[in-house]
């Protein structure tokens, strides 16, 4: 029976009764016993991505990418790829403004990882999932914007906490899977990341860049992280003292992984160490205990020389094996509830996982414009619809997504939703098929133009790293379209090159909807000024087309909101390597008028905010105030509103952002219904970093609370005195 539950535990009952097998003993004693039984070579082997000790029947934890679904798209050990549920990219998850929905999506991912690990036919272990990506989208030109939730530290941190809780589960003793956060810290430029430094002061470290990580560890319960390629203030993250001083000592992090190829970057191009051995040793001393690089022979040599001791190895593995205990890998299977995740029906083919995928896709959709209630479309009133564009008949996958069990394209979704009485005219919008495109637009009642970026910069690009000594931490070949970006390559522009196609379609059909499927903001000024309706969604949801069609035809009322400021021009942004966000980055410091503000999103109905109240006019520095507001649906359709709570510090004695998100809640309201939304605001959320005291402190001040549906629309306010 044990081989059914967990094949790697088959030998559990047959192995000697070592103390590390006894769940009644304290964790430290169990790990100490295990380390005492291991050889030096076995210890070094476990500092890679495999933690198995076959001689002692210790199973492997296993790793997989997992920022929006388990990634098993490539053949391994003569086994074929495994399909898994694929959710929208993190910007789409963030645009739902629904942490509970994000938790459910991550719970699906964690469950599928356990199922694969527990199932003998797959013969692979992947209980440490590399996600959530907890960096911040400081600059919309960043090539990896597709991997993070947005630009705000509290929003990103809230989503990271939800994702972690979903992955790790709600059992009080054991984890379903283990979350590994990426990439600590301030990894927000791709061009030159193998040698650049992200420079900013301590206040921005504590109040902005580290916030999602801190929340993920302290509130979400994660204990693993990946160090970034870049340096902070001149010190490369893989050897930065902050790994021990803050991550390990203050936040209780157990596993600190290097990024792929990051160790060799310390030798070339950074020239911090003379060779790979010295770099490997330095990383171990700094706190790295999981290498994604060449390291084994170097550590063996270092041990023989005495520059690394067995005690050093034990310290590193002591932290790492805590994760094995949390996953129940050293306990009798009957004590671990997650060993029972087995069966003949793959979870990604179940109604349960599909329902979560479908709802997540719907909630991620953002309505950016709807002039004169152009949407939703009435399929009883139209006879034909043109579906046009390079993204109209495909679902685009990214480097950190897996292979889904199915994928619904926009064309497929619209065709199915429109029904047999509506003719669908498809054209790919390419120059080669311009005549067909214009004919489809001209001869249809409505045109839907589906445009956006390619997350991999084109089907022929693959992992097209430059073939240099810095491969792995360097940059990729240029994207064929300058406004595209991805890992290893920042965007050269934010202009949407497909706006020319939109213009051509609009001339033929004034009833045109633009669907922008993108990983990041675009400066679509012409489209905003001229197109009647615009929708935005992120890439890579297996239910992309289904969700789009249900929104277009009014079966679902979109309620997503943006999680980044969309500028009108790149000229409104500071230089790319300026990590001092006070110079004009994010809604907190943005200069000028944006195209779309942070938090923006429309609906097919209308909402009114009223009756703002606070549970007290006073807030102690260790207390909590409850903020309540009535939300009334003043329209004729049910819909979702995102109530956003911002804080201003008009009388602060120190420099503060002009506006800070400190609470939010997505709420569903029926037509003419009023719901009271309550948001808890703990004083700790108002803390700033006191550089003299080297601590987070809550200032005595009068703060202004502002409530609305975006950072630019805050109709209600109240004052609370913090004591």
C-alpha positions in Angstrom: 0.0 0.0 0.0 2.8 2.4 0.7 3.9 2.4 -2.9 0.5 3.7 -3.8 0.6 6.5 -1.4 4.2 7.7 -1.9 6.7 5.6 -3.9 9.7 7.3 -2.4 8.5 6.1 1.1 8.2 2.4 0.0 11.3 1.6 2.0 10.2 3.4 5.1 9.0 0.3 7.0 12.0 -1.6 5.8 14.6 0.9 6.9 16.3 0.7 10.4 14.5 2.5 13.2 16.8 5.5 13.3 15.8 8.3 15.6 15.3 10.7 12.7 12.3 8.5 11.8 10.6 9.1 15.1 8.0 12.0 14.8 7.7 12.2 18.6 11.2 13.6 18.9 12.0 17.3 18.5 12.9 18.4 15.0 16.4 19.4 15.9 17.2 16.0 17.4 15.8 14.2 14.4 17.9 16.3 12.0 21.0 15.9 14.2 20.7 12.2 14.1 20.2 12.2 10.3 23.3 14.3 9.8 25.3 12.0 12.0 24.5 9.1 9.8 25.4 10.8 6.5 28.8 10.8 4.8 30.4 14.0 3.7 29.7 13.2 0.0 26.0 12.6 0.8 25.9 15.9 2.6 27.4 17.7 -0.4 25.0 16.0 -2.8 22.0 17.3 -0.8 23.1 20.9 -1.3 21.9 20.7 -4.9 18.3 20.4 -6.0 18.0 16.8 -4.9 17.8 16.0 -1.2 17.6 12.3 -1.3 19.9 10.0 0.6 19.2 6.5 -0.9 21.3 4.6 1.6 19.1 5.9 4.4 15.9 5.8 2.5 15.5 9.6 2.7 13.4 10.8 -0.2 14.0 13.7 -2.5 11.9 16.9 -1.9 12.1 17.8 -5.6 11.7 21.1 -7.3 9.5 22.7 -10.0 8.8 26.1 -11.4 5.4 27.2 -10.2 4.4 30.9 -10.4 1.0 30.2 -12.1 0.9 26.4 -12.4 3.1 23.3 -12.0 5.7 23.3 -14.8 6.4 19.8 -16.2 6.4 20.5 -19.9 9.7 18.8 -20.7 10.5 15.1 -20.9 12.4 13.8 -17.8 14.0 10.4 -17.2 12.4 9.0 -20.3 9.0 10.1 -19.2 6.7 12.4 -21.2 5.7 15.9 -20.1 2.8 16.2 -17.7 -0.1 18.4 -18.3 -1.1 20.6 -15.3 -3.7 23.4 -14.7 -2.4 26.7 -16.0 -3.7 30.0 -14.5 -3.1 33.5 -15.8 0.3 35.0 -15.4 0.9 36.7 -12.1 -0.2 40.2 -13.4 -3.6 38.5 -14.2 -3.7 36.9 -10.7 -3.0 40.3 -9.2 -5.6 42.1 -11.3 -8.3 39.9 -9.7 -7.7 41.8 -6.4 -9.0 38.6 -4.8 -6.5 36.9 -2.5 -8.9 34.1 -1.7 -9.2 33.2 -5.4 -5.4 33.3 -5.7 -5.2 31.0 -2.7 -7.5 28.5 -4.3 -5.5 28.6 -7.5 -2.3 27.9 -5.6 -4.0 25.2 -3.7 -4.8 23.5 -7.0 -1.1 23.8 -8.0 0.1 22.4 -4.6 -2.3 19.5 -4.8 -1.2 18.7 -8.4 2.4 18.7 -7.3 1.6 16.2 -4.5 -0.4 14.1 -6.9 2.5 13.8 -9.3 5.0 13.1 -6.6 2.7 10.4 -5.0 2.0 8.7 -8.4 4.5 5.9 -9.4 3.8 6.3 -13.1 5.4 9.8 -13.1 8.6 8.9 -11.2 9.4 12.4 -10.2 9.3 14.5 -7.1 8.4 18.2 -7.1 7.3 19.3 -3.6 9.2 22.6 -3.6 7.5 24.9 -6.0 9.4 28.0 -7.1 6.8 30.7 -6.5 5.4 33.1 -5.8 7.5 35.7 -7.6 7.6 38.4 -4.9 9.5 41.2 -6.7 7.8 44.4 -7.6 7.0 45.9 -11.0 8.8 49.1 -10.4 9.3 49.8 -14.1 6.8 48.7 -16.8 9.7 48.4 -19.2 11.1 45.5 -17.1 11.1 42.3 -19.2 9.9 40.1 -16.4 6.9 42.2 -15.4 4.9 39.1 -16.6 6.1 37.2 -13.5 4.9 39.6 -10.7 1.6 40.8 -9.3 2.1 44.5 -9.7 3.9 47.6 -8.4 2.5 48.0 -4.9 4.3 46.3 -1.9 1.1 45.7 0.1 -0.9 44.3 -2.8 2.0 42.1 -3.9 2.6 40.9 -0.4 -1.0 40.1 0.1 -1.1 38.0 -3.0 2.2 36.3 -2.1 0.8 35.4 1.3 -2.4 34.0 -0.4 -0.4 32.0 -2.9 1.9 30.6 -0.2 -1.0 29.5 1.9 -2.6 27.8 -1.1 0.6 25.9 -2.0 1.4 24.8 1.6 -2.1 24.0 2.7 -3.9 24.5 5.9 -2.8 21.4 7.9 -1.4 22.6 11.2 1.6 20.2 11.1 2.4 19.3 7.5 2.7 21.2 4.3 1.1 20.1 1.0 4.0 21.5 -0.9 6.7 24.1 -0.1 6.9 27.6 -1.5 10.2 29.1 -2.6 10.0 32.9 -3.2 11.8 34.6 -6.0 14.1 36.6 -6.4 15.5 38.3 -3.4 16.0 41.3 -3.9 15.1 44.1 -6.3 15.6 42.0 -9.4 13.9 44.5 -11.7 16.1 44.9 -14.7 17.1 42.3 -17.2 19.6 44.1 -19.4 22.9 43.8 -17.6 21.5 41.9 -14.6 24.6 39.7 -14.5 26.7 42.7 -13.4 24.4 45.6 -12.3 23.6 46.8 -8.8 20.1 48.0 -7.6 20.9 51.0 -5.5 18.6 52.5 -2.9 18.5 53.3 0.8 17.5 51.3 3.8 14.1 52.9 4.0 13.2 51.7 0.6 14.5 48.3 1.4 12.2 48.0 4.5 9.2 50.0 3.2 9.1 48.9 -0.4 11.4 46.3 -2.0 11.4 43.7 0.9 7.8 44.0 1.9 6.3 41.2 -0.2 9.1 38.9 0.9 8.7 39.8 4.6 4.9 39.3 4.4 5.5 36.0 2.6 7.7 34.7 5.4 6.1 36.2 8.5 2.4 36.1 7.4 2.4 33.4 4.8 4.7 30.9 6.5 7.1 30.4 3.6 10.7 29.3 4.5 12.5 29.2 1.2 13.8 31.9 -1.2 16.0 32.3 -4.2 18.7 35.0 -4.2 18.7 37.3 -7.2 21.4 37.8 -9.8 21.9 41.5 -9.1 23.7 43.3 -6.4 22.2 45.7 -3.8 24.3 48.8 -3.2 27.3 47.1 -4.7 27.1 43.7 -2.9 25.9 40.8 -5.0 22.8 39.1 -3.5 24.3 35.6 -3.6 26.9 36.6 -1.1 25.2 39.6 0.6 25.3 39.5 4.4 21.6 40.3 4.5 20.9 36.6 3.6 22.0 35.7 7.1 21.3 38.9 9.0 17.7 39.3 7.8 16.4 36.2 6.0 17.8 33.6 8.4 18.1 35.4 11.7 15.0 37.7 11.5 12.6 36.0 9.2 13.4 32.3 9.9 14.2 31.3 6.3 15.5 27.8 6.0 16.3 27.3 2.3 18.2 29.9 0.3 18.8 29.0 -3.3 21.2 30.5 -5.7 19.7 31.4 -9.1 20.6 29.4 -12.2 24.3 30.0 -13.0 24.5 32.8 -10.4 27.6 31.4 -8.7 29.8 31.5 -11.7 28.8 35.1 -12.3 30.7 36.0 -9.1 33.8 34.9 -11.0 32.9 36.3 -14.4 31.8 39.0 -15.1 31.8 40.3 -11.5 35.4 39.2 -10.8 34.7 39.0 -7.0 36.5 35.6 -6.7 39.4 34.0 -8.5 37.6 30.8 -9.4 34.4 28.7 -9.0 35.7 27.0 -5.8 36.1 30.3 -4.0 32.7 31.5 -5.2 31.0 28.3 -4.1 32.6 28.5 -0.6 31.6 32.2 -0.3 28.0 31.4 -1.1 27.8 28.6 1.5 29.3 30.9 4.1 26.7 33.6 3.1 23.8 31.2 3.7 23.2 29.5 0.3 22.2 25.9 0.9 20.8 25.0 -2.5 23.0 25.5 -5.6 21.7 25.9 -9.1 25.2 25.7 -10.4 28.4 23.7 -10.6 29.4 23.1 -6.9 30.0 19.5 -5.9 33.6 19.0 -6.8 34.4 22.5 -5.5 32.9 21.7 -2.1 34.7 18.4 -1.9 38.0 20.1 -2.6 37.2 22.9 -0.1 36.5 20.3 2.6 39.7 18.5 1.9 41.6 21.9 2.2 39.7 22.8 5.4 38.2 26.0 4.0 34.8 24.4 4.5 34.2 22.2 7.6 31.7 19.4 8.1 30.1 21.7 10.6 29.5 24.2 7.8 27.8 21.5 5.8 25.7 20.5 8.8 24.5 24.0 9.4 23.4 24.4 5.8 21.6 21.0 5.8 20.1 21.5 9.2 18.0 24.3 7.7 17.2 22.4 4.5 16.0 19.3 6.2 13.4 21.3 8.2 11.5 21.5 4.9 11.6 17.7 4.5 10.1 17.4 8.0 7.4 20.0 7.2 6.5 18.0 4.1 6.3 14.8 6.2 8.9 13.0 4.1 10.6 11.4 7.2 7.3 10.5 9.0 5.2 7.3 8.6 2.9 7.9 5.6 -0.3 7.2 7.6 0.4 10.3 9.7 0.7 12.6 6.7 -2.7 13.5 5.2 -1.1 14.6 1.9 0.2 11.1 1.1 -3.5 10.2 0.4 -3.5 12.5 -2.7 -3.7 9.7 -5.2 -6.2 8.2 -7.6 -6.9 7.2 -11.2 -8.3 10.6 -12.3 -5.7 13.3 -12.8 -6.7 16.4 -10.8 -6.1 18.7 -13.8 -8.9 16.8 -15.6 -11.3 17.2 -12.7 -14.3 19.6 -12.5 -12.8 20.9 -9.3 -9.6 22.2 -10.8 -11.3 23.3 -14.0 -13.8 25.4 -12.0 -11.0 27.2 -10.2 -9.3 27.8 -13.5 -12.4 29.2 -15.1 -13.3 31.5 -12.2 -9.7 32.8 -11.9 -9.6 33.6 -15.6 -12.9 35.5 -15.3 -11.8 37.5 -12.3 -8.6 38.5 -13.9 -10.2 40.5 -16.7 -10.1 44.3 -16.7 -12.4 46.6 -18.5 -10.4 49.7 -19.5 -12.9 51.6 -21.6 -16.6 51.1 -22.4 -17.9 54.2 -24.2 -21.7 54.6 -24.3 -22.0 51.1 -22.8 -20.7 49.5 -26.1 -20.2 46.3 -24.2 -21.5 43.8 -23.6 -22.4 42.6 -27.0 -26.0 41.3 -27.6 -25.7 38.1 -29.5 -29.4 38.3 -30.3 -28.9 41.6 -32.0 -25.9 40.9 -34.1 -25.6 38.5 -37.1 -21.8 38.4 -37.4 -18.6 39.2 -35.5 -15.1 39.5 -36.9 -12.3 38.0 -34.7 -9.1 39.5 -35.9 -5.4 39.7 -34.8 -2.2 37.7 -34.2 -3.4 36.6 -30.8 -7.0 35.8 -31.9 -6.5 32.0 -32.4 -3.8 31.1 -30.0 -3.0 31.0 -26.3 0.6 32.1 -25.6 2.7 30.4 -23.0 5.7 31.8 -21.2 9.0 30.4 -20.0 7.6 29.8 -16.5 4.3 28.1 -17.4 3.6 24.5 -18.1 1.5 22.5 -20.5 -2.3 22.6 -19.9 -4.7 19.8 -20.4 -6.6 22.1 -22.8 -6.5 25.6 -24.0 -9.4 27.8 -25.3 -8.3 30.5 -27.7 -10.2 33.7 -28.1 -11.6 32.5 -31.5 -12.8 29.2 -30.0 -14.3 30.9 -27.0 -16.2 33.6 -29.0 -17.4 31.0 -31.5 -18.8 28.8 -28.8 -20.4 31.6 -26.8 -21.9 33.4 -29.9 -23.7 30.3 -30.9 -24.9 29.0 -34.3 -26.9 32.1 -35.2 -23.9 34.4 -35.2 -21.4 34.1 -38.0 -17.7 34.4 -36.9 -15.3 35.8 -39.5 -11.7 35.1 -38.5 -8.5 36.8 -39.9 -5.1 36.7 -38.4 -4.4 40.4 -39.2 -1.0 39.7 -40.8 0.2 41.8 -43.7 0.1 38.7 -45.9 -3.6 38.4 -45.2 -4.6 42.1 -45.2 -7.4 41.6 -47.8 -9.0 38.9 -45.7 -8.6 41.0 -42.6 -10.3 44.1 -44.1 -13.0 42.0 -45.6 -13.8 40.4 -42.2 -13.9 43.8 -40.5 -16.1 45.4 -43.2 -18.6 42.6 -43.5 -19.2 42.0 -39.8 -21.5 43.8 -37.4 -18.8 44.0 -34.7 -15.0 43.6 -34.9 -13.0 42.2 -32.0 -9.2 42.8 -32.4 -7.0 40.7 -30.2 -3.5 42.0 -29.9 -0.6 42.1 -27.4 2.9 40.7 -26.8 4.5 37.3 -27.3 5.8 36.2 -23.9 8.7 34.4 -25.5 9.5 37.0 -28.1 8.5 34.6 -30.9 8.1 30.9 -31.5 11.7 30.4 -32.8 13.4 32.1 -29.9 13.4 29.4 -27.3 15.8 30.0 -24.4 18.0 32.0 -26.8 20.7 33.0 -24.4 23.9 34.7 -25.7 26.6 32.0 -25.9 29.0 33.7 -23.6 30.8 32.8 -20.3 27.9 34.6 -18.5 25.2 32.3 -20.0 22.5 31.6 -17.5 22.7 35.0 -15.8 23.2 37.1 -18.9 20.7 38.4 -21.4 18.9 36.9 -24.3 18.9 37.7 -28.0 16.9 40.8 -28.9 13.2 40.4 -29.3 12.0 40.8 -32.9 9.4 43.3 -31.7 10.9 46.1 -29.6 7.9 46.4 -27.2 8.2 42.7 -26.2 10.2 41.6 -23.2 11.0 38.5 -21.2 13.6 37.1 -18.9 17.0 38.4 -20.0 15.6 41.2 -22.1 14.0 44.4 -21.1 11.5 46.2 -23.4 12.9 48.9 -25.7 9.5 50.7 -26.0 6.0 50.6 -24.6 4.4 51.4 -27.9 1.9 48.8 -29.3 3.1 48.1 -32.8 -0.3 46.5 -33.6 -2.0 49.8 -33.2 -1.7 50.2 -37.0 -3.9 47.1 -37.4 -6.4 48.5 -34.9 -6.5 51.8 -37.0 -7.1 49.8 -40.2 -9.9 47.8 -38.7 -11.6 50.8 -37.1 -11.8 52.5 -40.5 -13.7 49.5 -41.9 -15.8 49.0 -38.8 -16.5 51.7 -36.2 -17.9 49.0 -33.9 -14.6 47.7 -32.8 -13.5 46.2 -29.5 -9.8 45.9 -28.7 -8.7 43.0 -26.5 -5.2 43.6 -25.2 -3.6 40.3 -23.9 -0.3 41.5 -22.4 2.2 40.8 -19.8 2.8 44.6 -19.1 1.4 48.1 -19.8 1.3 49.7 -23.2 1.1 53.4 -24.1 -2.1 52.9 -26.2 -3.0 56.5 -26.3 -4.6 56.4 -29.8 -6.6 53.3 -29.0 -7.9 54.8 -25.7 -8.9 58.0 -27.6 -10.6 56.3 -30.5 -11.8 52.7 -29.8 -15.2 52.4 -28.1 -14.3 49.5 -25.8 -11.0 48.0 -24.5 -10.4 44.9 -22.4 -7.2 43.7 -20.8 -6.1 40.3 -19.7 -2.8 38.6 -19.0 -1.4 35.6 -20.9 -1.3 31.9 -20.3 -4.7 30.9 -18.8 -6.0 27.7 -20.2 -9.5 29.3 -20.1 -8.4 32.5 -21.8 -10.9 32.4 -24.7 -13.7 31.1 -22.6 -13.4 34.0 -20.0 -13.0 36.6 -22.8 -16.2 35.4 -24.6 -18.3 35.4 -21.4 -17.2 39.0 -20.7 -17.8 40.1 -24.3 -21.3 38.8 -24.4 -22.3 39.8 -20.9 -22.5 36.5 -19.2 -19.9 37.7 -16.7 -19.4 41.3 -15.6 -15.7 42.2 -15.5 -14.4 43.4 -12.1 -10.6 43.2 -12.3 -8.5 46.3 -11.7 -5.0 47.2 -12.8 -2.0 46.6 -10.5 0.4 48.9 -12.2 0.4 52.5 -13.4 0.1 52.7 -17.2 2.0 55.8 -18.3 1.1 57.8 -21.4 4.7 57.9 -22.4 8.1 56.4 -21.4 9.2 60.1 -21.0 7.1 60.1 -17.7 9.4 57.5 -16.2 12.9 57.9 -14.6 15.9 56.2 -16.1 15.6 52.4 -15.9 18.4 51.8 -13.4 17.0 54.4 -11.0 15.8 52.3 -8.2 14.9 55.3 -6.0 11.2 55.1 -6.7 10.8 58.6 -5.2 12.1 60.0 -8.5 8.8 59.1 -10.1 8.0 55.4 -10.1 4.7 53.8 -9.1 1.5 55.6 -8.2 3.1 56.7 -5.0 5.5 59.0 -6.7 4.4 59.1 -10.4 4.7 62.5 -12.0 2.1 63.7 -14.5 -1.1 62.1 -15.6 -1.1 58.4 -16.4 -3.0 56.7 -19.2 -4.6 54.4 -16.6 -3.9 54.9 -12.8 -3.0 52.1 -10.4 -6.2 50.3 -9.2 -8.2 51.3 -12.3 -11.0 49.1 -13.6 -14.5 49.6 -15.0 -17.7 47.5 -14.9 -20.9 47.0 -16.8 -22.7 48.5 -13.8 -22.0 51.5 -11.6 -21.2 51.7 -7.9 -21.5 54.3 -5.2 -19.5 54.6 -2.0 -21.0 56.1 1.2 -21.1 56.0 5.0 -17.4 55.8 5.6 -16.8 55.0 9.3 -13.9 54.0 11.6 -14.3 52.0 14.7 -12.3 54.7 16.5 -10.8 58.0 15.8 -7.7 56.9 17.7 -5.3 54.2 16.8 -2.7 53.0 19.3 0.7 52.0 17.8 0.0 48.4 18.5 -3.7 48.4 17.8 -6.1 48.0 14.8 -8.9 50.2 13.5 -11.8 48.8 11.5 -12.7 50.9 8.4 -16.2 50.3 7.0 -17.9 51.7 3.9 -21.2 51.0 2.2 -21.0 50.0 -1.5 -24.2 50.3 -3.5 -24.7 48.9 -7.0 -26.6 51.7 -8.7 -26.9 49.9 -12.0 -29.0 47.1 -13.5 -26.4 44.3 -13.5 -24.8 42.4 -10.7 -21.1 43.0 -10.5 -17.9 43.1 -8.5 -16.3 46.2 -7.1 -12.9 46.5 -5.6 -12.9 48.7 -2.5 -9.5 50.2 -2.0 -8.2 51.8 1.2 -5.3 54.3 0.9 -3.5 56.2 3.6 -2.0 59.7 3.4 0.4 61.2 5.9 -0.2 65.0 5.6 1.4 65.9 8.9 4.3 63.4 9.0 7.6 64.6 10.2 9.4 62.4 7.6 9.1 62.0 3.9 6.2 59.7 2.9 4.6 58.6 -0.3 1.7 60.8 -1.3 -0.6 57.8 -1.2 -0.2 54.2 0.0 -2.5 51.2 -0.4 -3.2 49.6 3.0 -6.3 47.5 2.5 -8.7 46.3 -0.2 -11.6 43.9 -0.7 -13.4 42.6 -3.8 -17.1 42.4 -3.2 -20.0 41.1 -5.3 -23.1 43.4 -5.2 -26.5 42.8 -6.8 -28.4 45.5 -8.7 -29.6 48.2 -6.3 -28.1 46.3 -3.3 -26.0 47.9 -0.6 -23.2 45.9 1.1 -21.1 47.1 4.0 -17.4 46.3 3.5 -15.1 46.2 6.5 -11.3 46.5 6.2 -9.0 46.0 9.2 -6.1 48.4 9.4 -3.4 47.5 11.9 -1.1 50.3 13.0 1.9 48.1 12.1 0.9 48.5 8.5 1.7 52.2 8.8 5.3 51.7 10.1 8.3 53.5 8.5 12.0 52.5 8.8 13.8 54.6 11.4 17.3 54.6 10.1 18.8 55.7 13.4 17.0 53.1 15.5 17.4 50.5 12.8 13.8 49.5 13.3 10.3 49.8 11.9 8.4 52.4 13.9 4.8 53.7 13.9 4.7 57.5 14.0 2.4 59.5 16.2 0.5 61.5 13.6 -2.9 62.3 12.1 -3.4 60.1 9.0 -6.0 60.5 6.3 -7.9 57.4 5.2 -9.2 57.5 1.6 -11.6 55.1 0.0 -12.4 54.6 -3.6 -12.1 52.3 -6.7 -8.6 53.4 -7.8 -5.7 55.5 -6.7 -7.1 58.3 -8.8 -10.7 58.1 -7.6 -11.1 58.4 -3.8 -14.4 60.1 -3.0 -14.5 59.4 0.7 -12.0 60.3 3.4 -11.7 60.3 7.2 -9.0 61.2 9.8 -7.5 58.9 12.4 -5.0 59.9 15.1 -2.2 57.4 15.6 -0.9 57.5 19.1 
